[in-house]
Amino acid sequence: MTKSPGNGIKSSMEAGSTKAGNTKVQTTPAPNNEPEWASWPDKKLLELRFCDLRLRIKDSALETRIDQLLRELRQIGFKFKPFFWLSTEWFTPDGVPGCAAPFYLIHPRLAELELSQIGEVEGGTAEWCMRILRHETGHAIDNAFQLRRRKRRQKIFGSSKTPYPEFYEPRPYTRSIVRHLEPAYGLSHPDEDFAETFAVWMTPHSTWRQRYANWPALKKLEYMDELMAELIGKPPITTRRKQIEPLKGNKLTLGEHYEARRLQLGGMEPNVYDRSLRKLFPQRLEDTNSPNSARVFIKKIRSEAMAKVTRWSGEPKYLVERVLSEVEKRCLELRLGIEPDRTETKEDFTIFLTAETLKYVLKGRNREWL
């Protein structure tokens, strides 16, 4: 997840009072060293400005995850250490050997707000957070050693000058890239392919040679292994510690931020499946037993879809069944129906189910947030 400087898409408290909108708020710590806003209801918390949260990475769960990442880099033999700062989302700016991490990972109350406003907490479990940190470190090390200038790197992964697409096709069944974050996220851009490959390569106890044997992606991993061996023990070329869009300088309120985020995400509903399901099944039916209902459609293709998703994802049948049951239930609740004349719906649904199964495992929706 890279970000060019200037392109906006985007813990102890200090005593004092500030203003959030027209509401005067106190940021004095509570007696138990919890920030006062930790007990506020959503409405009041959304009126607070980011700069008035006064967050820091030190002594947080995020610091624990970062320390683990730095230990992993040391154990490999790297001198390079990425630096981290807080912002509104995960990103690594072009040319910067460091990564921004989202504010909501600093305190459980902020993670709770993120979940209620967006529907998920990206990096909210320990495993998920480590996956993202390794991915972002791939971008940071790319910047630190100016690797994108290398001709062989460009030949294997593509040019960094390639524009980022507005959307990309997940294709979770492809074997040309590794599987790490979102299904087939490496397809979105050459730099994401590089970062995903690096993350798989550096993961402790990774069995990538066996896991990706006979995959075209293995050539990328072997190149990464060769490239990183060259960098071990060497100081980085770029060392500037420039923070892009730091939280401490952000005067937006949390409410303004989430309003913009929902607009950016197309008005995403809290249910994780809704946006995709409404695209797959655009009709709304009163009779859920109609031959054109999504529920009836899924019942017809259930066995075939289950077999393909189990094969494509590599996940056990019971887990695919669990995700499919959630999807069926949501289709029934939304009273969704198919377009009768559209022939691609079966293939599109199978790809969707594969992607959601992989996300289910990655995001650990049955686990606790940090």
C-alpha positions in Angstrom: 0.0 0.0 0.0 2.1 2.9 -1.3 1.2 6.5 -1.3 2.9 9.4 -3.1 3.6 12.5 -0.9 0.8 15.0 -1.1 -1.8 12.6 -2.5 -4.5 12.6 0.2 -7.1 9.9 0.4 -7.1 9.9 2.8 -0.2 6.4 24.9 -0.3 8.8 27.4 -2.4 12.0 27.3 -1.3 15.5 28.1 -3.4 17.8 30.2 -5.2 20.7 28.6 -8.4 21.7 26.8 -9.0 22.0 23.0 -11.9 22.6 20.7 -13.5 20.0 18.3 -15.8 21.9 16.0 -17.9 24.1 18.3 -17.6 21.8 21.2 -15.0 22.4 23.9 -13.4 19.1 25.0 -11.1 18.2 27.8 -8.2 15.9 27.0 -7.0 15.5 30.6 -6.3 11.8 31.5 -8.8 10.0 33.6 -7.5 8.9 37.1 -6.7 5.4 35.7 -4.5 7.0 33.0 -7.1 6.3 30.4 -7.8 9.2 28.1 -11.1 10.9 29.0 -12.5 10.2 25.5 -12.2 6.5 26.1 -15.6 6.6 27.8 -17.3 9.0 25.4 -20.2 7.8 23.3 -19.7 7.7 19.5 -21.4 11.0 18.8 -19.2 13.0 21.2 -16.0 11.2 20.1 -16.7 11.9 16.4 -16.6 15.7 17.3 -13.0 15.4 18.4 -10.1 16.4 16.1 -7.3 13.9 15.3 -4.6 16.3 16.6 -6.5 16.4 20.0 -6.4 12.6 20.5 -2.7 13.0 21.4 -1.8 9.5 20.6 1.6 7.8 20.5 2.8 4.4 19.5 4.9 3.9 22.6 3.3 1.5 25.2 0.6 0.5 22.8 -0.2 -3.0 21.3 1.0 -1.6 17.9 4.5 -1.0 19.5 4.6 -4.7 20.4 3.9 -5.6 16.8 6.5 -3.2 15.5 9.1 -4.5 17.9 8.4 -8.1 16.6 8.9 -6.9 13.1 12.2 -5.2 13.9 13.4 -8.4 15.6 12.5 -10.4 12.5 14.6 -8.0 10.4 17.5 -8.3 12.8 17.4 -12.1 12.7 17.6 -12.0 8.9 20.6 -9.8 9.2 19.3 -6.4 7.9 20.8 -3.2 9.1 17.8 -1.4 7.7 15.0 -0.5 10.1 11.8 1.2 8.8 10.4 4.0 11.0 6.7 4.4 11.8 4.3 7.2 12.6 0.6 7.6 13.1 -1.8 8.7 10.4 -5.4 7.9 9.4 -4.6 4.7 7.4 -1.8 2.3 6.4 0.5 3.6 3.7 4.2 3.9 2.7 4.9 7.1 0.7 7.0 6.9 -2.4 10.6 7.4 -1.7 10.2 7.2 2.1 11.8 4.3 4.1 9.1 4.3 6.7 5.4 3.5 7.1 2.3 5.2 8.4 0.0 3.2 10.7 -3.6 3.9 11.5 -4.6 5.7 14.7 -7.3 3.2 15.7 -4.7 0.5 16.5 -3.5 2.6 19.5 -6.6 2.2 21.7 -9.5 -0.3 21.9 -12.1 2.5 22.0 -10.8 3.8 18.6 -10.8 0.3 17.2 -14.4 0.0 18.4 -15.3 3.2 16.6 -13.6 2.1 13.4 -15.6 -1.1 13.4 -18.9 0.7 13.9 -18.1 3.3 11.2 -16.4 1.2 8.5 -17.4 -2.4 9.3 -13.9 -3.8 9.9 -10.6 -2.9 11.7 -7.8 -3.4 9.2 -4.9 -5.0 11.0 -7.1 -5.5 14.1 -5.7 -8.9 15.1 -2.1 -9.6 15.9 -1.6 -11.9 12.9 -3.3 -9.5 10.5 -1.3 -6.6 11.8 2.0 -8.5 11.3 1.0 -9.3 7.7 0.4 -5.7 6.9 3.6 -4.6 8.7 5.7 -7.0 6.6 3.9 -5.8 3.4 4.6 -2.2 4.2 8.2 -3.0 5.1 8.5 -4.4 1.5 7.6 -0.9 0.2 10.0 0.7 2.7 13.0 -1.4 1.8 12.2 -0.9 -1.9 12.4 2.9 -1.2 15.4 2.6 1.1 17.6 0.9 -1.4 16.0 2.4 -4.6 15.3 -1.1 -5.9 12.7 0.0 -8.4 15.5 1.5 -10.5 16.9 -2.0 -11.2 16.2 -3.4 -14.6 15.8 -6.9 -13.4 13.4 -5.8 -10.7 11.4 -4.0 -13.4 11.5 -7.0 -15.7 10.2 -9.4 -13.1 7.6 -7.2 -11.3 7.0 -4.4 -13.8 7.5 -0.7 -13.8 6.7 1.4 -10.7 5.5 4.1 -13.1 2.5 2.0 -14.0 -0.6 4.0 -12.9 -2.6 2.5 -10.0 -6.0 1.3 -11.3 -9.2 2.4 -9.7 -10.3 -1.2 -9.4 -8.6 -4.6 -10.1 -9.9 -8.1 -10.7 -9.2 -10.3 -7.6 -8.7 -13.6 -9.6 -7.9 -15.5 -6.4 -7.2 -18.7 -8.4 -4.1 -17.2 -10.2 -0.7 -18.6 -9.5 1.4 -15.8 -11.0 1.5 -14.0 -7.6 1.8 -14.9 -3.9 -1.2 -14.9 -1.5 -0.7 -12.7 1.5 -3.1 -9.9 2.0 -6.3 -9.4 0.0 -6.9 -12.2 -2.5 -4.5 -11.6 -5.4 -3.7 -8.1 -4.2 -0.4 -8.3 -6.1 -2.3 -7.9 -9.3 -3.3 -4.3 -8.5 0.2 -2.9 -9.2 3.9 -4.0 -9.7 4.9 -2.3 -6.4 2.1 -4.2 -4.5 3.3 -7.5 -6.2 6.9 -6.7 -4.9 5.7 -5.9 -1.4 3.5 -9.0 -1.2 6.4 -11.2 -2.4 8.7 -9.6 0.1 6.2 -10.2 2.9 5.9 -13.9 2.1 9.7 -14.2 1.8 10.4 -12.6 5.2 7.7 -14.3 7.2 9.4 -16.5 9.9 9.3 -20.2 9.3 7.8 -19.6 5.8 7.9 -22.7 3.6 7.5 -20.6 0.4 9.7 -23.0 -1.7 7.3 -25.9 -0.9 4.1 -23.7 -0.8 4.7 -22.2 -4.3 6.5 -25.1 -6.0 5.4 -25.3 -9.6 3.8 -21.8 -9.4 5.0 -19.0 -11.7 5.2 -16.9 -8.5 8.2 -19.0 -7.3 10.5 -17.2 -9.8 9.6 -13.9 -8.0 10.3 -15.4 -4.6 13.7 -16.8 -5.8 14.6 -13.4 -7.2 13.6 -11.8 -3.9 15.8 -14.3 -2.0 18.7 -13.4 -4.2 18.1 -9.7 -3.9 17.7 -9.6 -0.2 20.9 -11.7 0.3 22.7 -8.9 -1.5 21.2 -6.2 0.9 21.9 -8.0 4.2 24.3 -6.0 6.3 24.3 -3.0 4.1 23.2 0.5 5.1 20.2 2.0 3.2 20.8 4.5 0.5 17.8 6.7 1.5 17.6 7.6 5.2 15.3 10.6 5.4 12.7 10.3 8.1 9.9 12.4 6.5 6.4 11.9 7.9 3.6 12.3 5.4 0.1 13.3 6.8 1.0 12.7 10.5 -1.9 12.5 12.9 -0.5 15.3 15.1 -1.0 17.8 12.4 -4.5 16.7 11.3 -7.2 19.1 12.3 -10.1 17.2 10.9 -12.6 15.7 13.3 -13.1 12.0 13.4 -16.6 12.5 12.1 -15.4 14.4 9.0 -12.8 11.7 8.4 -15.4 8.9 8.5 -17.8 10.8 6.3 -15.1 11.1 3.7 -14.1 7.5 4.1 -17.7 6.2 3.5 -18.0 8.4 0.5 -14.7 7.0 -0.8 -15.9 3.5 -0.2 -19.2 4.1 -2.0 -21.3 4.3 1.1 -20.1 0.9 2.4 -22.5 -0.7 4.9 -21.2 -2.3 8.1 -22.0 -5.8 6.8 -18.8 -7.0 5.0 -20.7 -8.7 2.1 -23.3 -6.1 1.2 -21.6 -4.1 -1.5 -20.4 -7.1 -3.5 -23.7 -9.0 -3.1 -25.7 -6.0 -4.4 -23.5 -6.0 -7.5 -23.8 -9.7 -8.0 -27.6 -9.8 -7.4 -28.9 -6.3 -8.3 -32.6 -7.3 -8.2 -34.7 -6.9 -5.0 -37.5 -9.5 -4.7 -40.5 -9.8 -2.4 -40.7 -13.5 -2.9 -37.5 -15.1 -1.7 -38.7 -18.5 -3.1 -38.8 -17.1 -6.6 -36.6 -19.0 -9.2 -34.7 -15.7 -9.7 -33.9 -15.2 -6.0 -30.3 -15.3 -5.0 -31.1 -17.9 -2.4 -32.5 -20.3 -5.0 -29.6 -19.6 -7.4 -27.0 -20.4 -4.7 -28.8 -23.6 -3.8 -28.5 -24.8 -7.4 -24.8 -24.1 -7.8 -23.8 -24.8 -4.2 -22.0 -28.1 -4.7 -20.1 -27.0 -7.8 -19.1 -23.6 -6.2 -18.0 -25.3 -2.9 -15.7 -27.7 -4.9 -14.1 -24.9 -6.9 -13.6 -22.6 -3.9 -12.1 -25.4 -1.8 -9.6 -26.1 -4.6 -8.8 -22.5 -5.5 -8.4 -21.2 -1.9 -6.8 -24.3 -0.4 -9.0 -23.9 2.7 -11.0 -26.8 4.2 -14.5 -27.5 3.1 -16.0 -26.7 6.5 -14.6 -23.1 6.4 -15.9 -22.5 2.9 -19.3 -23.8 4.1 -19.2 -21.3 7.0 -18.6 -18.4 4.7 -21.2 -19.6 2.2 -23.8 -19.9 5.0 -23.2 -16.3 6.0 -23.5 -15.2 2.4 -26.8 -17.1 1.9 -28.2 -15.6 5.1 -27.4 -12.1 4.0 -28.9 -12.6 0.6 -32.1 -13.7 2.2 -32.1 -10.7 4.6 -31.6 -8.3 1.7 -34.1 -10.2 -0.5 -31.6 -10.2 -3.4 -32.3 -11.6 -6.9 -30.3 -12.4 -10.0 -30.5 -10.9 -13.5 -32.0 -13.8 -15.4 -30.2 -13.1 -18.7 -26.8 -12.6 -17.2 -24.6 -15.7 -17.9 -21.5 -14.7 -15.9 -23.2 -14.7 -12.5 -22.2 -18.2 -11.6 -18.5 -17.6 -12.3 -18.5 -14.2 -10.6 -20.2 -15.6 -7.5 -17.6 -18.4 -7.3 -14.7 -15.9 -7.5 -16.5 -13.7 -4.9 -16.8 -16.7 -2.5 -13.2 -17.6 -3.0 -12.1 -14.1 -2.2 -14.3 -13.9 0.9 -13.1 -17.2 2.2 -9.5 -16.0 1.9 -10.4 -12.7 3.6 -12.2 -14.7 6.4 -9.0 -16.5 7.2 -6.8 -13.4 6.8 -8.9 -11.0 8.9 -9.7 -13.5 11.6 -13.3 -12.3 12.1 -13.8 -14.8 14.8 -10.8 -13.5 16.8 -10.4 -10.6 19.2 -9.2 -7.2 18.2 -5.8 -6.0 19.5 
